[in-house]
Every structure is written in C-alpha cells, then in structure tokens.
C-alpha cells in the first residue's frame, strides 16, 4: 500500500516529533511518502523552490493509495493536498488532536473524507491501525 502522510510543516513545528513518530509507525503498513521524516524544514533555503514542493507533493498524492492527513494545525497546503486527493478519487483519512483544534467543516463535512479525533500518540496509532487494516 502506498501512503501519503500530510501535516502542516510551515505552521506545525510544535508537531514535528509527533509527525515523525506517526510516519515511522505508518511504515508498518506500506510505503510512506512524506517530508516529515526527511526534514521538517522544507524551505527555499534548502533548495526546494515552491514549484518543486508543489510538483513533488502532487506527485505523492497521485501515486498513493491513501492520504493520511493530520489536520490539527490549520494548513492551506494540507487542505490543498486533501482537495487534490478527493478530486482524484483517493481515500482520505484525517486525524486531529481534539484537545487543540476543531476540524474545518470543509473537511469534516465532505462525504469522501473520514475524520477521527485522538488525544495522544498512542490513540492516534490505534485509530490509524484500525483504518489501514480495514483497507486490506
């Protein structure tokens, strides 16, 4: 299974370690495309121009079987990736920390997106395991 993990990079520095652990966990279920494992500082100074970031992430979405998105931190990029995935008919599973945020009705109200809340890393892992096992 090809999984694309999406989560806020620019505004989500406080989530860096959490995202890193989630990506490592997701690797138990398939091949994971994500910049959260490689680096959290995906910026122009690192040699990633905006159009390169866009093309790379759209490629990830096109090639994946499922998009797993943490939507705890509001991100226009994550929303864009989710929208592209829905338009391409991809499975989209969003998770969010219910202690820190509420999900946009544009995400939670979409019939093509499944959303689940979590309180901590272990709960997020259980939710992801249940979802991903249901796909096989």
N, C-alpha and C positions, 0 to 999 in steps of 0.2 A: 504494500500500500504506500502511495506517495502522499505525504502530509506536508502542507504548508502552514507554518506557525506564524501568526501575525500578532503583533503587540506594539504599543507605542514606543518608538525609540527616542524621538526628539523630546517628548514630554514625559517619558516614563523612566527616567533614570532611577527613581526610587524602586522600580520593579526589576531592575537589572538581574539581581541574583535569583529572584523568583522565576523570571522568564528563562534564565539559563538552566535552572533545575527542571522546569517543565519541558524544555526542548530535549534535554538528556532523557527524561522519562518517556517522551513520545517516541524516541528512537527504539524503544522496545516493541513498537507496533509497526514500524516501517521506516522508510527513507524520509528524513525530515529536511525540508528546505527552510532555512531561516537565517537571518543575520544576527539573531540573538545569541547564537553560540559562538560565531566567529568573532564578532566585535559588537559593542553597543554604541560605538562612536562612528556611525556611518555618515560621514560628512565629506564635504568637498575637499577639505584639507587632507583626507585620507586617500584622495584620488578618485572618489566616487562623485561624479558630476550628477546633478539632479536627473538629467535624462537617462543616465546609466542606471541609477537607482530605480527609476520608473520602469525601464525596459526589463531589468532583472526581476523585479517583483511581479510584473505582469507575466513574465515567463514562468515564474514559480506557480502562479495561480493557474495558468493554462495547463501546466504539466501535472498538477496534483490531482489526487482523487478526492481529497477533503481539505477544507480550510478550517483550522482551529485558530480562533482569534480570542485573545484576552482583551476585553473591551472595558476593563476597569478604568483606564486612563483614556479620556477622550482624545481621539486622534483622527484628523482628516485623512491621513494615509491609510490607516486601518479601515476606516469607513469606505474609502475608495476601493481597497482590495476586496472587501466584502461585497460591495456592489458589483465589481467585475466578476467575482466568483458566482454570484447569483445569476447574472446575465449569461454566464457560460454554462449554467445548469449544474454547477459544482455543489457538493454537500458542504454546508457551512454550519459549524458548531461554535457558538460563542460562550465564553465563560467570563464571569466577573466577580470581584470581591464585593459582596453585599454590604460590608462594613464601611466601604469607602466610596461607593458610587451607585448610581442607578443607570440602567441602560436606556439609551435613546429609544423612543417609540418607533423610530425608523428601523431599528434593528429588531427590537422585541416584537414589533407588530407585523413583521414580514413572515408570511407563511412558509417561506423557503429557508428560514434560518431557525435553528434550535438554540435556545439560550438556557443556561443553567448558572445559578449562583453558588459561590463557595465562600467559606470563612477562612480557610488556611490552605497551605500547600498540600497537605495530606488529603483533605477533602477534594481539592481540585484534581488530584491524581485519581482518586476513586471515581469521580464523575467522568473523567476522560477515559478511563479504562472501560467503564460500562458502555459509554457511547461507541468507542472504537471497536469493542468486541461485538457490538450489535451490528456492525457493518460487515462482519465476515461470515 
